[in-house]
Amino acid sequence: MKDNTTIIISCAGMGSRLGAGCTKALIDICGKPLIIRQLEMLADHDDIRVVVGYQAERVIETVRAIREDVRFLYNLDYKTTGTAASFSKGLDGAREYAVALDGDLLVNPDDMKSFLEYDGECIGGCDPTTDNPVLMELNEKHQVIEFSREHGQLEWTGLAKIKSRRLTAGTKHVYMMLEPLMPIDVLRIRTKEIDTEHDYENALKWFECGCR
């Protein structure tokens, strides 16, 4: 366990593009809710904060069934704000490093371990696979220097590990909070983000194949 790390899982949104009738943190991933799959990877970490909004009580009940030590925060403006607002809710009193983890992200467990143990700040990137990616332009040192909808070598996964003191609260997207802090190191992470029904189908197949 890295005791200098606070992990913030943002799962306040309604997941309307997926159309599953529930927040994406609760969608079924081979017999378990997505957020439980995430928490299973984080068993060795003791400062986990889950930011809830839509269907908050369902999320809290699901998490507390397996972990009593998770701290919950509320984004009551989840209908009009983005993941930056949720991530910002969890920053108060955070440890040296704050980790942003979206509640709609499946991550290869070995890659998550390497990411959390990385010595310094880093951002998770992957080959572009989702239907509407945010892309990352890299420099020769393999650091992020720009986020873009039009161009970039890797897709932004929503996963970031940044020194808490360097972060300024936001209300839109987490990557917008990171832009003033670049360049930042990139680690290639095997992930599947779930935004649409097509993403969900691909994520299930990927999980069933061992997240490879």
C-alpha positions as a Markdown table, in Angstrom:
| # | Residue | x | y | z |
|---|---|---|---|---|
| 1 | Met | 0.0 | 0.0 | 0.0 |
| 2 | Lys | 1.3 | 3.5 | -0.8 |
| 3 | Asp | 0.2 | 5.5 | 2.2 |
| 4 | Asn | 0.8 | 8.8 | 0.3 |
| 5 | Thr | -2.1 | 8.2 | -2.1 |
| 6 | Thr | -5.8 | 9.2 | -2.0 |
| 7 | Ile | -7.9 | 7.4 | -4.7 |
| 8 | Ile | -11.0 | 9.3 | -5.8 |
| 9 | Ile | -13.6 | 7.3 | -7.8 |
| 10 | Ser | -16.1 | 9.6 | -9.6 |
| 11 | Cys | -19.4 | 8.0 | -10.2 |
| 12 | Ala | -22.0 | 10.7 | -9.8 |
| 13 | Gly | -23.3 | 10.8 | -13.4 |
| 14 | Met | -26.4 | 9.4 | -14.8 |
| 15 | Gly | -24.8 | 7.4 | -17.6 |
| 16 | Ser | -27.5 | 8.5 | -20.1 |
| 17 | Arg | -25.5 | 7.7 | -23.2 |
| 18 | Leu | -25.3 | 4.0 | -22.1 |
| 19 | Gly | -29.0 | 3.8 | -21.4 |
| 20 | Ala | -28.7 | 1.1 | -18.8 |
| 21 | Gly | -31.1 | 2.7 | -16.4 |
| 22 | Cys | -28.5 | 3.1 | -13.7 |
| 23 | Thr | -25.3 | 4.9 | -13.0 |
| 24 | Lys | -22.4 | 3.2 | -14.8 |
| 25 | Ala | -20.7 | 2.3 | -11.5 |
| 26 | Leu | -23.5 | -0.2 | -11.0 |
| 27 | Ile | -23.6 | -1.9 | -14.4 |
| 28 | Asp | -23.0 | -5.7 | -14.3 |
| 29 | Ile | -19.5 | -6.9 | -15.2 |
| 30 | Cys | -19.7 | -10.7 | -15.3 |
| 31 | Gly | -21.7 | -11.0 | -12.1 |
| 32 | Lys | -20.5 | -8.0 | -10.1 |
| 33 | Pro | -21.1 | -4.2 | -10.3 |
| 34 | Leu | -18.3 | -2.3 | -12.0 |
| 35 | Ile | -17.5 | -0.4 | -8.8 |
| 36 | Ile | -16.9 | -3.7 | -7.0 |
| 37 | Arg | -14.5 | -4.8 | -9.7 |
| 38 | Gln | -12.6 | -1.5 | -9.2 |
| 39 | Leu | -12.5 | -1.9 | -5.4 |
| 40 | Glu | -11.2 | -5.4 | -5.7 |
| 41 | Met | -8.1 | -4.0 | -7.4 |
| 42 | Leu | -7.7 | -1.4 | -4.6 |
| 43 | Ala | -7.9 | -3.8 | -1.7 |
| 44 | Asp | -4.5 | -2.7 | -0.4 |
| 45 | His | -5.3 | 1.0 | -0.3 |
| 46 | Asp | -6.9 | 2.6 | 2.7 |
| 47 | Asp | -7.9 | 6.1 | 1.5 |
| 48 | Ile | -10.6 | 5.6 | -1.1 |
| 49 | Arg | -13.2 | 8.2 | -1.7 |
| 50 | Val | -16.3 | 7.6 | -3.8 |
| 51 | Val | -18.1 | 10.6 | -5.1 |
| 52 | Val | -21.8 | 9.9 | -5.7 |
| 53 | Gly | -24.8 | 11.8 | -7.1 |
| 54 | Tyr | -27.4 | 9.9 | -9.3 |
| 55 | Gln | -28.6 | 6.8 | -7.4 |
| 56 | Ala | -26.3 | 7.7 | -4.6 |
| 57 | Glu | -27.9 | 5.4 | -2.0 |
| 58 | Arg | -27.7 | 2.4 | -4.3 |
| 59 | Val | -24.0 | 3.1 | -4.9 |
| 60 | Ile | -23.3 | 3.5 | -1.1 |
| 61 | Glu | -25.2 | 0.4 | -0.2 |
| 62 | Thr | -23.3 | -1.6 | -2.9 |
| 63 | Val | -19.9 | -0.4 | -1.7 |
| 64 | Arg | -20.6 | -0.8 | 2.0 |
| 65 | Ala | -21.5 | -4.4 | 1.4 |
| 66 | Ile | -17.8 | -5.2 | 0.9 |
| 67 | Arg | -16.0 | -2.2 | 2.5 |
| 68 | Glu | -16.9 | -0.1 | 5.5 |
| 69 | Asp | -13.9 | 2.2 | 5.3 |
| 70 | Val | -14.7 | 4.0 | 2.0 |
| 71 | Arg | -15.5 | 7.7 | 2.4 |
| 72 | Phe | -18.4 | 9.1 | 0.4 |
| 73 | Leu | -18.9 | 12.6 | -0.9 |
| 74 | Tyr | -21.8 | 14.1 | -2.8 |
| 75 | Asn | -21.8 | 15.9 | -6.1 |
| 76 | Leu | -25.4 | 17.3 | -6.0 |
| 77 | Asp | -24.9 | 19.2 | -9.2 |
| 78 | Tyr | -24.2 | 15.9 | -11.2 |
| 79 | Lys | -26.8 | 16.9 | -13.9 |
| 80 | Thr | -24.9 | 20.0 | -14.9 |
| 81 | Thr | -21.2 | 19.3 | -14.0 |
| 82 | Gly | -18.6 | 16.9 | -15.3 |
| 83 | Thr | -16.1 | 14.5 | -13.7 |
| 84 | Ala | -13.9 | 17.5 | -12.6 |
| 85 | Ala | -16.6 | 18.6 | -10.1 |
| 86 | Ser | -16.7 | 15.1 | -8.6 |
| 87 | Phe | -13.0 | 14.7 | -8.5 |
| 88 | Ser | -12.6 | 18.1 | -6.8 |
| 89 | Lys | -15.0 | 17.0 | -4.1 |
| 90 | Gly | -12.6 | 14.4 | -3.0 |
| 91 | Leu | -9.5 | 16.6 | -2.9 |
| 92 | Asp | -10.1 | 18.2 | 0.6 |
| 93 | Gly | -7.5 | 16.7 | 2.9 |
| 94 | Ala | -6.1 | 14.4 | 0.3 |
| 95 | Arg | -2.7 | 12.9 | 0.7 |
| 96 | Glu | 0.4 | 13.8 | -1.3 |
| 97 | Tyr | -0.9 | 12.2 | -4.5 |
| 98 | Ala | -4.5 | 12.2 | -5.6 |
| 99 | Val | -5.6 | 9.6 | -8.1 |
| 100 | Ala | -8.6 | 10.3 | -10.4 |
| 101 | Leu | -10.5 | 7.1 | -11.4 |
| 102 | Asp | -13.7 | 7.3 | -13.3 |
| 103 | Gly | -16.5 | 5.0 | -12.3 |
| 104 | Asp | -17.0 | 3.8 | -15.8 |
| 105 | Leu | -13.5 | 2.4 | -16.3 |
| 106 | Leu | -12.3 | -1.2 | -16.3 |
| 107 | Val | -8.5 | -1.5 | -15.8 |
| 108 | Asn | -6.1 | -4.4 | -16.1 |
| 109 | Pro | -5.2 | -5.2 | -12.5 |
| 110 | Asp | -1.5 | -5.5 | -13.2 |
| 111 | Asp | -1.4 | -2.2 | -15.0 |
| 112 | Met | -3.4 | -0.5 | -12.2 |
| 113 | Lys | -0.8 | -1.8 | -9.7 |
| 114 | Ser | 2.1 | -0.4 | -11.8 |
| 115 | Phe | 0.3 | 2.9 | -12.2 |
| 116 | Leu | -0.4 | 3.4 | -8.5 |
| 117 | Glu | 3.2 | 2.4 | -7.6 |
| 118 | Tyr | 4.8 | 4.8 | -10.2 |
| 119 | Asp | 7.3 | 7.1 | -8.6 |
| 120 | Gly | 5.8 | 10.5 | -9.5 |
| 121 | Glu | 3.0 | 12.0 | -11.4 |
| 122 | Cys | 1.5 | 10.2 | -14.3 |
| 123 | Ile | -1.5 | 9.9 | -16.7 |
| 124 | Gly | -3.0 | 6.7 | -18.1 |
| 125 | Gly | -3.1 | 6.4 | -21.8 |
| 126 | Cys | -4.3 | 3.6 | -24.2 |
| 127 | Asp | -4.7 | 3.0 | -27.9 |
| 128 | Pro | -7.9 | 4.8 | -29.1 |
| 129 | Thr | -10.8 | 2.5 | -28.8 |
| 130 | Thr | -13.9 | 4.3 | -27.5 |
| 131 | Asp | -16.6 | 5.9 | -29.7 |
| 132 | Asn | -15.8 | 9.5 | -28.6 |
| 133 | Pro | -12.2 | 9.7 | -27.3 |
| 134 | Val | -10.2 | 12.5 | -25.9 |
| 135 | Leu | -6.8 | 12.2 | -27.4 |
| 136 | Met | -3.4 | 13.1 | -26.0 |
| 137 | Glu | -0.5 | 14.6 | -27.9 |
| 138 | Leu | 2.9 | 13.4 | -26.6 |
| 139 | Asn | 6.4 | 14.9 | -26.7 |
| 140 | Glu | 9.7 | 13.1 | -27.4 |
| 141 | Lys | 9.9 | 12.2 | -23.7 |
| 142 | His | 6.6 | 10.4 | -23.8 |
| 143 | Gln | 4.8 | 13.1 | -21.8 |
| 144 | Val | 1.4 | 14.6 | -22.4 |
| 145 | Ile | 1.6 | 18.1 | -23.8 |
| 146 | Glu | -1.9 | 18.5 | -25.2 |
| 147 | Phe | -5.4 | 17.1 | -25.0 |
| 148 | Ser | -7.5 | 17.1 | -28.2 |
| 149 | Arg | -10.6 | 15.7 | -29.9 |
| 150 | Glu | -8.9 | 15.8 | -33.3 |
| 151 | His | -5.4 | 14.4 | -32.9 |
| 152 | Gly | -3.0 | 12.6 | -30.6 |
| 153 | Gln | -1.1 | 9.3 | -30.3 |
| 154 | Leu | -3.0 | 7.9 | -27.3 |
| 155 | Glu | -6.5 | 8.1 | -25.8 |
| 156 | Trp | -7.0 | 9.7 | -22.4 |
| 157 | Thr | -8.3 | 7.0 | -20.0 |
| 158 | Gly | -9.5 | 9.3 | -17.2 |
| 159 | Leu | -6.8 | 7.9 | -15.0 |
| 160 | Ala | -4.4 | 10.3 | -13.4 |
| 161 | Lys | -2.1 | 10.5 | -10.4 |
| 162 | Ile | -1.1 | 14.1 | -9.5 |
| 163 | Lys | 0.3 | 15.8 | -6.5 |
| 164 | Ser | -2.7 | 17.2 | -4.6 |
| 165 | Arg | -1.1 | 20.6 | -3.9 |
| 166 | Arg | -0.8 | 21.2 | -7.7 |
| 167 | Leu | -4.5 | 20.7 | -8.4 |
| 168 | Thr | -7.1 | 23.5 | -8.7 |
| 169 | Ala | -10.8 | 22.5 | -8.4 |
| 170 | Gly | -12.8 | 22.4 | -11.6 |
| 171 | Thr | -16.4 | 21.7 | -12.7 |
| 172 | Lys | -16.1 | 20.3 | -16.3 |
| 173 | His | -13.6 | 17.6 | -17.2 |
| 174 | Val | -10.6 | 16.3 | -15.2 |
| 175 | Tyr | -8.3 | 16.7 | -18.2 |
| 176 | Met | -9.0 | 20.4 | -18.1 |
| 177 | Met | -7.6 | 20.5 | -14.5 |
| 178 | Leu | -4.4 | 18.8 | -15.8 |
| 179 | Glu | -3.8 | 21.1 | -18.8 |
| 180 | Pro | -2.0 | 23.8 | -16.8 |
| 181 | Leu | 0.2 | 21.2 | -15.2 |
| 182 | Met | 1.7 | 19.6 | -18.4 |
| 183 | Pro | 3.9 | 18.1 | -19.4 |
| 184 | Ile | 3.1 | 15.0 | -17.4 |
| 185 | Asp | 4.5 | 11.4 | -17.8 |
| 186 | Val | 2.3 | 8.9 | -19.6 |
| 187 | Leu | 1.9 | 5.2 | -18.7 |
| 188 | Arg | 0.3 | 2.9 | -21.3 |
| 189 | Ile | -2.6 | 1.2 | -19.5 |
| 190 | Arg | -4.9 | -1.6 | -20.7 |
| 191 | Thr | -8.4 | -0.3 | -20.0 |
| 192 | Lys | -11.9 | -0.2 | -21.3 |
| 193 | Glu | -14.0 | 2.9 | -20.8 |
| 194 | Ile | -17.8 | 2.4 | -21.0 |
| 195 | Asp | -19.8 | 5.3 | -22.4 |
| 196 | Thr | -22.1 | 3.6 | -25.0 |
| 197 | Glu | -23.7 | 0.2 | -25.5 |
| 198 | His | -21.0 | -0.6 | -28.0 |
| 199 | Asp | -18.3 | 0.2 | -25.4 |
| 200 | Tyr | -20.1 | -2.0 | -22.9 |
| 201 | Glu | -20.2 | -5.0 | -25.2 |
| 202 | Asn | -16.5 | -4.6 | -26.0 |
| 203 | Ala | -15.7 | -4.2 | -22.3 |
| 204 | Leu | -17.5 | -7.4 | -21.4 |
| 205 | Lys | -15.6 | -9.4 | -24.0 |
| 206 | Trp | -12.3 | -7.9 | -22.9 |
| 207 | Phe | -13.0 | -8.7 | -19.2 |
| 208 | Glu | -14.0 | -12.3 | -20.1 |
| 209 | Cys | -10.6 | -12.6 | -21.9 |
| 210 | Gly | -8.7 | -11.6 | -18.8 |
| 211 | Cys | -8.4 | -7.9 | -19.4 |
| 212 | Arg | -5.7 | -8.4 | -22.0 |
